[in-house]
Structure formats: structure tokens, C-alpha cells
Amino acid sequence: MRRRAASARGVLGRHPWALTLIESRRNPGPALLRHHDAVLGCLRRDGFPVALAAHAFSVVDAYVYGFVLTEQNLPFDASTGAADFVAEVAPPSAEYPYLVELVRELTASGDYSFAAEFDYGLDVILDELERRRGHRTG
């Protein structure tokens, strides 16, 4: 599932027009149906019951699409960091103390990369899905 999610993110990131095209189709084409079937097949073969496989597919699909959409619309390069952008548009700390704290903490080292957040979020989702798969009843 991790590999498929990362692959989908990569493809959608390289083809920014793809999200709009995929979402605009009233009827999915054979390629999209094959992709959905393959993802569901992986989940089912890995022991996910049908209902949990549906939940897993839905949440991972929404996460990947949402992350790519956010990446495409950031006002800075997601892979190189936000330090320059933050320096330009730093919000006033008196009005936004927690936002300023977060920005300072993340950009202080110069190592922050929004793109790296993808793996963290995907880990959270996959860990919870694995936990739920392990707690099956009946």
C-alpha cells in the first residue's frame, strides 16, 4: 500500500493536470478501474475485510490526492523548504503566536521539507489501518 501511495503521489506530482482530469470524469476509464481493483486486491489479500478495505482505500486515496493538491498549491517549493517564503511573509507573533512558534521551530534548522510530511502522514494512516486489521472480530 505504501509503494502504491508513493507511486500515485509521484505520478500526480509530475502531471499537475491529472488530478483535475481524473476527478472530472463521470465514468472512470479502464485504467482507473484496474488501479482501484489492484489496490483493493492488495488489501484483501493482506487480510483486510471488505469494509475495512473500503475504508483503507478511501482514506489513503483522499490523503494522496489531498497532499498532492496541497503541494501543487504551496507558495514555495515543497522539497526545498519554506525559509525564504517565511522570511517574506512572517505573520506578527502577537496575533498568531502558535503559528509563529511552529514556523520558527520548523525553519530554524533550514532542514524542513513539506514534502517529507507525506511519509509521516502516510505512516500514521497505515499504522492505524494495520492496528484495525489486527483487531478483527468474527
N, C-alpha and C positions, 0 to 999 in steps of 0.2 A: 504494500500500500504506500509505503514511504517513497519507493522508487517511482511509482506511477504519479504520485502527487508532485514530486520534484520535477518529473519529466513534463507533466502538464504545465506547471509553472514556467518552465524553461521555454516551451513551445509558445505559450501565450505571451510571454515576455518578449520573445523575438518577433512576434507578429501582433502588434498592438491592435490591429483591426479585427483580430479573430474573436475577441470577446463579444463585440457588437454583432458580428455575423452569426455566431453560434446562438446568441440569445434572440436574434431577430427571426429565426426560422420557426414557422408554425409547426412544421413536421420535421423531426430530425432525420438526417440522411443516414445511409447505411454505415458510414464510417463512425458517426457519433453513437449509433446503436451498438456497433461492435465494441467500441470503447466502454460504454456503460455495461454491456454484457460481460466483458473481460474483467472489469473491476468487481462486479458483483460475483463473478465466478471465483476470483481470488478470495474474496471474503467468505463465501460459502465453503470453499474447500479448506479454508483455515478454521472452520468450525463456528462461524457466526450464524446464528439462527436467522431466518429470513427477515424478521422485524428488525433485529439489530444490524443486519447487513444494510437494510434500507436506511436506518439512522446513520450508520457509518458513512455510506455513500453520500448522503445528503450533506452531512456536516463537513466532510473533507472537501467535497465539491464546492460548497459555499465558501469554505476557508480559502481554497486555492484561488477561485475566481475573485473573491474579495481582496485578497492580498495582492494579486496581480493588478487589479483595478487601482488600488491604493498606490502601489509602486509606480504605475504609469502616470499618476496624477500628482506625485510629490513635487514640490517646487525645488528639489535638489536631487542629485544622483543618489539613488538608494544604496549603491555599492561603495561609494566613496565617503559617505558621511555628510553630516549636516552642519559642521562647524562654521563654514563660510556663510551659509544661509542664516544660521542663528545669530551670527555677529551683525548681519544686516538688519534683521527684524526682531531683535531681542525685545520681548514684552517687558513692561515695567513690573519689577518684583513686588511692589506694594499692592498691585492689583491682582497679580497672578503668582503668588508665592510658590505654590506647588509645581506649577508648570516651569517656572524659572529654575527651581531646585532640580527638577528632572532634567531639563536641558543642560544645566551646568554640569551635573553629575555625568551624564552620558557623553557630553562633548569634551570634557576636561582632558581626557587622555588622547583624544584625536582618533581613537580606535573604533568609535561607534559606527555601526553599519545597519541601517534599517533592513537591508536585505537579509542579514543574519537572523533577524527576528522570525523569519519564515520557519526555520528549523525548530526554534524554541516553541513556537505556537503549534506546529505540527506534532512535536513530541508530546505536548500537553494533551492534544486530542487523541493521538494514538495510544498513549498510556492509559487514558480513561476508557477508551474503547476496549483495550485488552483486559482491563480490570472488569469491565462489564461482561465481556465474553467469558471470563473465568468464573463469573458468579451466575451462570445459567441455572435455571430451575426447570426440572421436568424435561 
